[in-house]
Amino acid sequence: MVTPPTIAVAFESPAMLADAVALAAELALPLVTEQSLVPAIYWLFLTGERLELRKRGAGAPGPVYVDFTAGVADYRRRFGGGRQQPLARAAGLKGVAAPAVVDPTAGLGHDAFVLACLGCQVRLIERSPVIAALLRDGLQRAAQDPDIGKMVIERLSLHHGNGQDYLQGLDESQWPDVIYLDPMYPHRRKAALASKEMRLLRALAGDDCDAPELLAVALTRARRRVVVKRPRLAPVLSGPAPDAQIIMPNTRFDLYLRHP
Protein backbone atom coordinates (compact mmCIF):
# COMPACT_ATOMS: atom_id res chain seq x y z
CA MET A 1 0.00 0.00 0.00
CA VAL A 2 1.44 3.35 -1.05
CA THR A 3 1.34 6.09 1.60
CA PRO A 4 -0.37 9.11 0.06
CA PRO A 5 2.06 12.01 -0.37
CA THR A 6 1.52 15.27 1.44
CA ILE A 7 -0.23 17.65 -0.96
CA ALA A 8 -1.31 21.24 -0.53
CA VAL A 9 -3.00 23.75 -2.80
CA ALA A 10 -0.95 26.83 -3.71
CA PHE A 11 -1.53 29.71 -6.11
CA GLU A 12 0.41 32.24 -8.13
CA SER A 13 -1.27 35.55 -7.38
CA PRO A 14 -3.79 37.05 -4.94
CA ALA A 15 -6.39 37.19 -7.74
CA MET A 16 -6.54 33.38 -7.60
CA LEU A 17 -7.24 33.15 -3.89
CA ALA A 18 -10.97 32.43 -4.23
CA ASP A 19 -10.38 29.64 -6.76
CA ALA A 20 -7.61 28.19 -4.60
CA VAL A 21 -9.82 28.22 -1.51
CA ALA A 22 -12.60 26.46 -3.42
CA LEU A 23 -10.22 23.82 -4.80
CA ALA A 24 -8.66 23.16 -1.39
CA ALA A 25 -12.13 22.76 0.14
CA GLU A 26 -13.28 20.43 -2.66
CA LEU A 27 -10.25 18.15 -2.28
CA ALA A 28 -9.97 18.53 1.52
CA LEU A 29 -6.38 19.74 1.16
CA PRO A 30 -4.53 22.44 3.11
CA LEU A 31 -4.05 25.83 1.46
CA VAL A 32 -0.65 27.50 1.21
CA THR A 33 -0.68 31.25 1.85
CA GLU A 34 1.86 33.75 3.11
CA GLN A 35 0.26 33.36 6.52
CA SER A 36 0.07 29.57 6.35
CA LEU A 37 3.21 27.92 4.94
CA VAL A 38 2.09 24.30 4.85
CA PRO A 39 4.96 21.80 4.60
CA ALA A 40 4.12 19.58 1.66
CA ILE A 41 5.97 17.33 -0.77
CA TYR A 42 3.62 18.30 -3.62
CA TRP A 43 1.79 21.45 -4.52
CA LEU A 44 -1.36 21.50 -6.62
CA PHE A 45 -0.53 24.90 -8.06
CA LEU A 46 -2.90 27.35 -9.72
CA THR A 47 -1.16 29.53 -12.30
CA GLY A 48 -2.63 32.14 -14.61
CA GLU A 49 -2.79 29.52 -17.37
CA ARG A 50 -3.54 26.15 -15.79
CA LEU A 51 -3.51 23.81 -12.81
CA GLU A 52 -0.17 22.06 -12.22
CA LEU A 53 1.13 19.35 -9.92
CA ARG A 54 4.57 20.30 -8.67
CA LYS A 55 6.99 18.27 -6.62
CA ARG A 56 9.05 20.43 -4.32
CA GLY A 57 12.67 20.20 -3.35
CA ALA A 58 16.06 20.06 -5.02
CA GLY A 59 16.18 18.04 -8.22
CA ALA A 60 12.40 17.86 -8.55
CA PRO A 61 11.06 17.35 -12.08
CA GLY A 62 9.09 20.00 -13.88
CA PRO A 63 5.34 20.39 -13.34
CA VAL A 64 2.77 17.89 -14.56
CA TYR A 65 -0.42 19.23 -16.14
CA VAL A 66 -2.96 18.26 -18.79
CA ASP A 67 -2.84 20.07 -22.12
CA PHE A 68 -4.75 18.70 -25.11
CA THR A 69 -4.02 21.73 -27.30
CA ALA A 70 -0.24 21.42 -27.68
CA GLY A 71 2.72 19.11 -27.19
CA VAL A 72 2.30 15.34 -27.41
CA ALA A 73 -1.49 15.42 -27.46
CA ASP A 74 -1.61 17.82 -30.39
CA TYR A 75 1.06 15.85 -32.26
CA ARG A 76 -0.83 12.57 -31.81
CA ARG A 77 -4.02 14.24 -33.01
CA ARG A 78 -2.36 15.52 -36.17
CA PHE A 79 0.20 12.84 -37.00
CA GLY A 80 -0.68 9.78 -34.91
CA GLY A 81 -1.77 7.63 -37.81
CA GLY A 82 -5.53 8.08 -37.67
CA ARG A 83 -7.56 4.90 -37.64
CA GLN A 84 -4.57 2.83 -38.71
CA GLN A 85 -2.70 3.36 -35.45
CA PRO A 86 -2.58 0.43 -33.00
CA LEU A 87 -4.83 2.13 -30.43
CA ALA A 88 -7.58 2.63 -33.00
CA ARG A 89 -7.31 -0.96 -34.24
CA ALA A 90 -7.39 -2.22 -30.64
CA ALA A 91 -10.62 -0.30 -30.01
CA GLY A 92 -12.18 -1.78 -33.13
CA LEU A 93 -12.45 1.38 -35.20
CA LYS A 94 -13.33 0.28 -38.72
CA GLY A 95 -14.76 2.33 -41.54
CA VAL A 96 -16.84 5.12 -40.06
CA ALA A 97 -17.73 3.21 -36.88
CA ALA A 98 -17.37 5.32 -33.73
CA PRO A 99 -17.92 3.07 -30.70
CA ALA A 100 -18.87 4.44 -27.31
CA VAL A 101 -15.95 3.97 -24.91
CA VAL A 102 -15.56 3.98 -21.13
CA ASP A 103 -12.04 4.46 -19.76
CA PRO A 104 -12.16 3.56 -16.04
CA THR A 105 -8.42 4.19 -15.61
CA ALA A 106 -8.31 7.62 -17.21
CA GLY A 107 -5.11 9.01 -15.68
CA LEU A 108 -4.18 12.14 -17.63
CA GLY A 109 -6.46 11.19 -20.51
CA HIS A 110 -3.91 10.77 -23.32
CA ASP A 111 -5.43 7.73 -25.04
CA ALA A 112 -9.01 8.82 -24.36
CA PHE A 113 -8.30 12.08 -26.17
CA VAL A 114 -6.95 10.23 -29.21
CA LEU A 115 -10.04 8.02 -29.34
CA ALA A 116 -12.28 11.08 -29.11
CA CYS A 117 -10.37 12.72 -31.96
CA LEU A 118 -11.10 9.59 -34.02
CA GLY A 119 -14.83 9.94 -33.43
CA CYS A 120 -15.53 7.99 -30.22
CA GLN A 121 -17.69 9.17 -27.36
CA VAL A 122 -15.46 8.61 -24.32
CA ARG A 123 -16.39 8.63 -20.64
CA LEU A 124 -13.30 9.05 -18.45
CA ILE A 125 -13.35 7.68 -14.91
CA GLU A 126 -10.57 8.65 -12.50
CA ARG A 127 -10.51 7.69 -8.83
CA SER A 128 -7.66 9.94 -7.65
CA PRO A 129 -9.22 13.30 -6.78
CA VAL A 130 -6.00 15.18 -7.54
CA ILE A 131 -5.51 13.53 -10.94
CA ALA A 132 -9.19 14.10 -11.70
CA ALA A 133 -8.74 17.80 -10.89
CA LEU A 134 -5.80 18.04 -13.31
CA LEU A 135 -7.80 16.25 -15.99
CA ARG A 136 -10.86 18.45 -15.45
CA ASP A 137 -8.70 21.55 -15.80
CA GLY A 138 -7.22 20.27 -19.06
CA LEU A 139 -10.66 19.45 -20.46
CA GLN A 140 -12.04 22.85 -19.50
CA ARG A 141 -9.19 24.66 -21.23
CA ALA A 142 -9.42 22.41 -24.29
CA ALA A 143 -13.16 23.14 -24.52
CA GLN A 144 -12.28 26.80 -25.16
CA ASP A 145 -9.84 26.02 -27.98
CA PRO A 146 -11.11 27.11 -31.42
CA ASP A 147 -9.77 23.98 -33.15
CA ILE A 148 -10.84 21.18 -30.78
CA GLY A 149 -13.25 22.80 -28.34
CA LYS A 150 -16.47 21.58 -29.96
CA MET A 151 -15.13 18.02 -30.24
CA VAL A 152 -13.99 17.99 -26.60
CA ILE A 153 -17.38 19.20 -25.35
CA GLU A 154 -19.31 16.69 -27.47
CA ARG A 155 -17.15 13.59 -27.05
CA LEU A 156 -15.33 13.68 -23.70
CA SER A 157 -16.92 13.57 -20.24
CA LEU A 158 -15.25 13.09 -16.86
CA HIS A 159 -16.47 11.31 -13.74
CA HIS A 160 -14.49 11.20 -10.51
CA GLY A 161 -14.94 7.85 -8.83
CA ASN A 162 -13.92 4.21 -8.60
CA GLY A 163 -13.93 2.45 -11.98
CA GLN A 164 -15.38 -0.80 -10.65
CA ASP A 165 -18.19 0.99 -8.85
CA TYR A 166 -18.96 3.08 -11.91
CA LEU A 167 -19.19 0.08 -14.23
CA GLN A 168 -21.26 -1.95 -11.78
CA GLY A 169 -23.69 0.95 -11.45
CA LEU A 170 -24.40 1.23 -15.16
CA ASP A 171 -27.85 0.31 -16.40
CA GLU A 172 -27.71 -2.08 -19.35
CA SER A 173 -28.79 0.74 -21.65
CA GLN A 174 -25.61 2.60 -20.62
CA TRP A 175 -23.16 -0.20 -21.33
CA PRO A 176 -20.43 1.00 -23.72
CA ASP A 177 -19.26 -0.76 -26.84
CA VAL A 178 -15.67 -0.73 -25.60
CA ILE A 179 -14.06 -0.58 -22.16
CA TYR A 180 -10.45 0.56 -22.26
CA LEU A 181 -8.18 -0.31 -19.33
CA ASP A 182 -4.69 1.08 -18.80
CA PRO A 183 -3.86 0.03 -15.23
CA MET A 184 -0.70 1.24 -13.54
CA TYR A 185 1.85 -1.52 -13.96
CA PRO A 186 3.68 -2.57 -10.74
CA HIS A 187 7.04 -0.89 -10.42
CA ARG A 188 10.16 -2.92 -11.10
CA ARG A 189 13.47 -1.85 -9.59
CA LYS A 190 15.44 -2.70 -12.70
CA ALA A 191 13.05 -0.96 -15.05
CA ALA A 192 14.16 2.15 -16.88
CA LEU A 193 13.38 5.43 -15.16
CA ALA A 194 9.76 6.29 -15.86
CA SER A 195 8.63 9.65 -17.16
CA LYS A 196 7.99 12.41 -14.67
CA GLU A 197 4.25 12.04 -15.32
CA MET A 198 4.36 8.34 -14.52
CA ARG A 199 6.40 8.89 -11.37
CA LEU A 200 4.00 11.50 -10.05
CA LEU A 201 0.94 9.45 -11.00
CA ARG A 202 2.39 6.45 -9.18
CA ALA A 203 3.12 8.59 -6.11
CA LEU A 204 -0.47 9.81 -6.07
CA ALA A 205 -2.40 6.69 -7.01
CA GLY A 206 -0.04 3.77 -6.41
CA ASP A 207 -0.19 0.58 -8.44
CA ASP A 208 -3.56 -0.67 -9.67
CA CYS A 209 -3.44 -3.92 -7.72
CA ASP A 210 -7.16 -4.40 -8.29
CA ALA A 211 -6.76 -4.50 -12.09
CA PRO A 212 -7.86 -8.17 -12.37
CA GLU A 213 -11.07 -7.37 -10.50
CA LEU A 214 -11.65 -4.35 -12.75
CA LEU A 215 -11.17 -6.55 -15.81
CA ALA A 216 -13.70 -9.05 -14.47
CA VAL A 217 -16.31 -6.34 -14.07
CA ALA A 218 -15.47 -4.82 -17.46
CA LEU A 219 -16.10 -8.16 -19.16
CA THR A 220 -19.69 -8.06 -17.89
CA ARG A 221 -20.33 -4.50 -19.11
CA ALA A 222 -18.70 -4.15 -22.54
CA ARG A 223 -20.93 -4.87 -25.52
CA ARG A 224 -18.15 -5.54 -28.02
CA ARG A 225 -14.72 -5.71 -26.41
CA VAL A 226 -12.43 -4.91 -23.51
CA VAL A 227 -8.97 -3.56 -24.31
CA VAL A 228 -6.15 -3.79 -21.77
CA LYS A 229 -2.97 -1.81 -22.37
CA ARG A 230 0.16 -3.45 -20.96
CA PRO A 231 3.94 -3.19 -21.21
CA ARG A 232 4.99 -5.52 -24.04
CA LEU A 233 6.63 -8.13 -21.80
CA ALA A 234 4.18 -7.90 -18.90
CA PRO A 235 2.03 -10.93 -18.04
CA VAL A 236 -1.64 -10.79 -18.93
CA LEU A 237 -4.02 -9.88 -16.14
CA SER A 238 -5.38 -12.75 -14.07
CA GLY A 239 -8.57 -14.10 -15.56
CA PRO A 240 -9.54 -15.37 -19.00
CA ALA A 241 -6.92 -15.34 -21.73
CA PRO A 242 -7.22 -12.54 -24.28
CA ASP A 243 -8.72 -13.43 -27.65
CA ALA A 244 -6.08 -11.45 -29.54
CA GLN A 245 -3.14 -9.14 -29.03
CA ILE A 246 -1.66 -6.15 -30.83
CA ILE A 247 2.04 -5.92 -30.02
CA MET A 248 4.26 -2.86 -30.45
CA PRO A 249 7.95 -2.43 -29.51
CA ASN A 250 7.22 -1.33 -25.92
CA THR A 251 3.48 -1.75 -25.47
CA ARG A 252 0.82 -4.40 -26.02
CA PHE A 253 -2.96 -4.34 -26.29
CA ASP A 254 -4.76 -7.44 -25.00
CA LEU A 255 -8.19 -7.78 -26.62
CA TYR A 256 -11.13 -9.56 -24.99
CA LEU A 257 -13.89 -9.89 -27.55
CA ARG A 258 -17.48 -10.15 -26.39
CA HIS A 259 -19.66 -12.63 -28.27
CA PRO A 260 -23.45 -12.08 -28.37
C-alpha positions in Angstrom: 0.0 0.0 0.0 1.4 3.3 -1.0 1.3 6.1 1.6 -0.4 9.1 0.1 2.1 12.0 -0.4 1.5 15.3 1.4 -0.2 17.6 -1.0 -1.3 21.2 -0.5 -3.0 23.8 -2.8 -1.0 26.8 -3.7 -1.5 29.7 -6.1 0.4 32.2 -8.1 -1.3 35.5 -7.4 -3.8 37.1 -4.9 -6.4 37.2 -7.7 -6.5 33.4 -7.6 -7.2 33.2 -3.9 -11.0 32.4 -4.2 -10.4 29.6 -6.8 -7.6 28.2 -4.6 -9.8 28.2 -1.5 -12.6 26.5 -3.4 -10.2 23.8 -4.8 -8.7 23.2 -1.4 -12.1 22.8 0.1 -13.3 20.4 -2.7 -10.3 18.2 -2.3 -10.0 18.5 1.5 -6.4 19.7 1.2 -4.5 22.4 3.1 -4.1 25.8 1.5 -0.7 27.5 1.2 -0.7 31.2 1.8 1.9 33.8 3.1 0.3 33.4 6.5 0.1 29.6 6.4 3.2 27.9 4.9 2.1 24.3 4.8 5.0 21.8 4.6 4.1 19.6 1.7 6.0 17.3 -0.8 3.6 18.3 -3.6 1.8 21.5 -4.5 -1.4 21.5 -6.6 -0.5 24.9 -8.1 -2.9 27.4 -9.7 -1.2 29.5 -12.3 -2.6 32.1 -14.6 -2.8 29.5 -17.4 -3.5 26.1 -15.8 -3.5 23.8 -12.8 -0.2 22.1 -12.2 1.1 19.4 -9.9 4.6 20.3 -8.7 7.0 18.3 -6.6 9.0 20.4 -4.3 12.7 20.2 -3.3 16.1 20.1 -5.0 16.2 18.0 -8.2 12.4 17.9 -8.6 11.1 17.3 -12.1 9.1 20.0 -13.9 5.3 20.4 -13.3 2.8 17.9 -14.6 -0.4 19.2 -16.1 -3.0 18.3 -18.8 -2.8 20.1 -22.1 -4.8 18.7 -25.1 -4.0 21.7 -27.3 -0.2 21.4 -27.7 2.7 19.1 -27.2 2.3 15.3 -27.4 -1.5 15.4 -27.5 -1.6 17.8 -30.4 1.1 15.8 -32.3 -0.8 12.6 -31.8 -4.0 14.2 -33.0 -2.4 15.5 -36.2 0.2 12.8 -37.0 -0.7 9.8 -34.9 -1.8 7.6 -37.8 -5.5 8.1 -37.7 -7.6 4.9 -37.6 -4.6 2.8 -38.7 -2.7 3.4 -35.4 -2.6 0.4 -33.0 -4.8 2.1 -30.4 -7.6 2.6 -33.0 -7.3 -1.0 -34.2 -7.4 -2.2 -30.6 -10.6 -0.3 -30.0 -12.2 -1.8 -33.1 -12.5 1.4 -35.2 -13.3 0.3 -38.7 -14.8 2.3 -41.5 -16.8 5.1 -40.1 -17.7 3.2 -36.9 -17.4 5.3 -33.7 -17.9 3.1 -30.7 -18.9 4.4 -27.3 -16.0 4.0 -24.9 -15.6 4.0 -21.1 -12.0 4.5 -19.8 -12.2 3.6 -16.0 -8.4 4.2 -15.6 -8.3 7.6 -17.2 -5.1 9.0 -15.7 -4.2 12.1 -17.6 -6.5 11.2 -20.5 -3.9 10.8 -23.3 -5.4 7.7 -25.0 -9.0 8.8 -24.4 -8.3 12.1 -26.2 -6.9 10.2 -29.2 -10.0 8.0 -29.3 -12.3 11.1 -29.1 -10.4 12.7 -32.0 -11.1 9.6 -34.0 -14.8 9.9 -33.4 -15.5 8.0 -30.2 -17.7 9.2 -27.4 -15.5 8.6 -24.3 -16.4 8.6 -20.6 -13.3 9.1 -18.5 -13.4 7.7 -14.9 -10.6 8.6 -12.5 -10.5 7.7 -8.8 -7.7 9.9 -7.6 -9.2 13.3 -6.8 -6.0 15.2 -7.5 -5.5 13.5 -10.9 -9.2 14.1 -11.7 -8.7 17.8 -10.9 -5.8 18.0 -13.3 -7.8 16.2 -16.0 -10.9 18.4 -15.4 -8.7 21.6 -15.8 -7.2 20.3 -19.1 -10.7 19.5 -20.5 -12.0 22.9 -19.5 -9.2 24.7 -21.2 -9.4 22.4 -24.3 -13.2 23.1 -24.5 -12.3 26.8 -25.2 -9.8 26.0 -28.0 -11.1 27.1 -31.4 -9.8 24.0 -33.1 -10.8 21.2 -30.8 -13.2 22.8 -28.3 -16.5 21.6 -30.0 -15.1 18.0 -30.2 -14.0 18.0 -26.6 -17.4 19.2 -25.4 -19.3 16.7 -27.5 -17.2 13.6 -27.0 -15.3 13.7 -23.7 -16.9 13.6 -20.2 -15.3 13.1 -16.9 -16.5 11.3 -13.7 -14.5 11.2 -10.5 -14.9 7.8 -8.8 -13.9 4.2 -8.6 -13.9 2.5 -12.0 -15.4 -0.8 -10.6 -18.2 1.0 -8.9 -19.0 3.1 -11.9 -19.2 0.1 -14.2 -21.3 -1.9 -11.8 -23.7 1.0 -11.5 -24.4 1.2 -15.2 -27.8 0.3 -16.4 -27.7 -2.1 -19.3 -28.8 0.7 -21.6 -25.6 2.6 -20.6 -23.2 -0.2 -21.3 -20.4 1.0 -23.7 -19.3 -0.8 -26.8 -15.7 -0.7 -25.6 -14.1 -0.6 -22.2 -10.5 0.6 -22.3 -8.2 -0.3 -19.3 -4.7 1.1 -18.8 -3.9 0.0 -15.2 -0.7 1.2 -13.5 1.9 -1.5 -14.0 3.7 -2.6 -10.7 7.0 -0.9 -10.4 10.2 -2.9 -11.1 13.5 -1.9 -9.6 15.4 -2.7 -12.7 13.1 -1.0 -15.0 14.2 2.1 -16.9 13.4 5.4 -15.2 9.8 6.3 -15.9 8.6 9.6 -17.2 8.0 12.4 -14.7 4.2 12.0 -15.3 4.4 8.3 -14.5 6.4 8.9 -11.4 4.0 11.5 -10.1 0.9 9.4 -11.0 2.4 6.5 -9.2 3.1 8.6 -6.1 -0.5 9.8 -6.1 -2.4 6.7 -7.0 0.0 3.8 -6.4 -0.2 0.6 -8.4 -3.6 -0.7 -9.7 -3.4 -3.9 -7.7 -7.2 -4.4 -8.3 -6.8 -4.5 -12.1 -7.9 -8.2 -12.4 -11.1 -7.4 -10.5 -11.7 -4.4 -12.7 -11.2 -6.5 -15.8 -13.7 -9.1 -14.5 -16.3 -6.3 -14.1 -15.5 -4.8 -17.5 -16.1 -8.2 -19.2 -19.7 -8.1 -17.9 -20.3 -4.5 -19.1 -18.7 -4.2 -22.5 -20.9 -4.9 -25.5 -18.1 -5.5 -28.0 -14.7 -5.7 -26.4 -12.4 -4.9 -23.5 -9.0 -3.6 -24.3 -6.2 -3.8 -21.8 -3.0 -1.8 -22.4 0.2 -3.5 -21.0 3.9 -3.2 -21.2 5.0 -5.5 -24.0 6.6 -8.1 -21.8 4.2 -7.9 -18.9 2.0 -10.9 -18.0 -1.6 -10.8 -18.9 -4.0 -9.9 -16.1 -5.4 -12.7 -14.1 -8.6 -14.1 -15.6 -9.5 -15.4 -19.0 -6.9 -15.3 -21.7 -7.2 -12.5 -24.3 -8.7 -13.4 -27.6 -6.1 -11.5 -29.5 -3.1 -9.1 -29.0 -1.7 -6.2 -30.8 2.0 -5.9 -30.0 4.3 -2.9 -30.5 7.9 -2.4 -29.5 7.2 -1.3 -25.9 3.5 -1.8 -25.5 0.8 -4.4 -26.0 -3.0 -4.3 -26.3 -4.8 -7.4 -25.0 -8.2 -7.8 -26.6 -11.1 -9.6 -25.0 -13.9 -9.9 -27.5 -17.5 -10.1 -26.4 -19.7 -12.6 -28.3 -23.4 -12.1 -28.4 
